[in-house]
Amino acid sequence: MGIYLAQEKDEFQRNILVQSLLWGIGGTLAVTTTWGFLELFAGVTHFQTYLTLPVFCFFFGVASPLLKRKYR
């Protein structure tokens, strides 16, 4: 992804991708933080670390079309 960002010539497309990545990271942070508090205080089962990438991909995948639609 970093190589693609470095080689992307269109600033607008690069900006959309960066914003999508930030929304993906933010959503992942919110889910994992909330889950961590629930583990400590509510006795919820441990969050499996391998699920972090699919959670990120979900939020990234949701954010990309929404941002593209926003700037249409």
Contacts in CASP RR format, 6 or more apart in sequence:
PFRMAT RR
TARGET T0000
AUTHOR 0000-0000-0000
METHOD contacts of the structure
MODEL  1
MGIYLAQEKDEFQRNILVQSLLWGIGGTLAVTTTWGFLELFAGVTHFQTY
LTLPVFCFFFGVASPLLKRKYR
1 17 0 8 1.000
1 21 0 8 1.000
4 17 0 8 1.000
5 14 0 8 1.000
5 17 0 8 1.000
5 18 0 8 1.000
8 14 0 8 1.000
8 17 0 8 1.000
12 71 0 8 1.000
16 64 0 8 1.000
16 67 0 8 1.000
16 68 0 8 1.000
16 71 0 8 1.000
17 64 0 8 1.000
19 63 0 8 1.000
19 67 0 8 1.000
20 60 0 8 1.000
20 61 0 8 1.000
20 63 0 8 1.000
20 64 0 8 1.000
20 67 0 8 1.000
21 60 0 8 1.000
23 59 0 8 1.000
23 60 0 8 1.000
23 62 0 8 1.000
23 63 0 8 1.000
23 67 0 8 1.000
24 56 0 8 1.000
24 59 0 8 1.000
24 60 0 8 1.000
24 61 0 8 1.000
24 63 0 8 1.000
25 56 0 8 1.000
26 59 0 8 1.000
27 55 0 8 1.000
27 56 0 8 1.000
27 59 0 8 1.000
28 52 0 8 1.000
28 55 0 8 1.000
28 56 0 8 1.000
28 59 0 8 1.000
31 55 0 8 1.000
32 47 0 8 1.000
32 52 0 8 1.000
32 55 0 8 1.000
35 44 0 8 1.000
35 47 0 8 1.000
36 44 0 8 1.000
36 47 0 8 1.000
38 44 0 8 1.000
39 45 0 8 1.000
39 46 0 8 1.000
39 47 0 8 1.000
END
